[in-house]
Amino acid sequence: MAGAPAGYRTFTAGEVLTAANVQTYLQDQVVMVFADAAAGSAAIPSPGEGQLRFLRSTDSLEYFSGASWQAVAADVGFEQTFLLMGA
């Protein structure tokens, strides 16, 4: 995640996903899924601020604050749908 995210984009079924769309939108909208925090840290040794990850071991969503991984509060209302990609 280099630089500021471009914003949210809704992709439609059957739409051709271009390299520019992956770079500009998709990679900033993805939540990676890991077995646990150790697996996540091993896979992402240098996370970007604002990056998200889901941990199966605790069924928890975390974001990187720029200094450390922090739990996303349960009362935060997500109005976007995130794409979960298994690891």
N, C-alpha and C positions, 0 to 999 in steps of 0.2 A: 504494500500500500504506500506508494510514494505520492506525496502531495495530498492536497485536499480531494475528497471524493467528489465526483461529478454530480452526484444526486442519485435518485432512485429512478429506475426504469422498469416498466412492466413489459415483459416479453410475451408475445402471443404464440399460441401453438402453431407449429409449422414455419415459424419465422426463421430465416437463415441467420445464424449467429456468426457474426464476422469477428475477426481478430480485434478490430477496434472496439467492438461491443464488449468483448471479454476484458480487454485492458481498461476501458473507461467505466463500465458499469458492473459487469458480472462479478469480478474478483472482489469488489467492495461490498457486495450484497451476499456473500457466501458465509455460512457458519460451518466451520469444520467440526467433525465429530470424532472424538477420541475415547478410548477405553477408560483412561484416567489422566490425571494431571501430569504424571511422569511421561506418558506416551505423547501427550500434547506438547510438553516442553522439549522433548527430544525431536519431535517433528518440526517445531517452530522455534529454533534457537534464538532468533532475533525478531520477535513479533513487532508489528506496527501499532502505534497508538490508535485505539478504537477497534482493533481487531477482536472478533468474537470467536469463542470456541464452546462446544457442548461436551460435557463429560458424562459418559454413560454410567460410570461407577457411582456417581452421586446424583444423576439426573439434574445437573445444574448447568446454567449458562453463565459464562464469564466473559469479561472484556479486559483488554490490556490498557491500563491507565497511562502508559508511557514509562512506568517504573515497575509495575507488577500486575499480575492477574487479580481481578476483583470480581466478586460475585455480583451478578445483576440482581437487583432487589426484586422480590416476588411481586411487589405492587406496581412495578413499572409496566405500563400498558403499551405493548408493541402494536402499532397500527400498520406495520408492514408484515409481509409474509417473507420468511427467510428460507432459502434453499439449503437443506441439510445434506452434506456430502460425507458419507462414511469413510473412515480411514482404517 
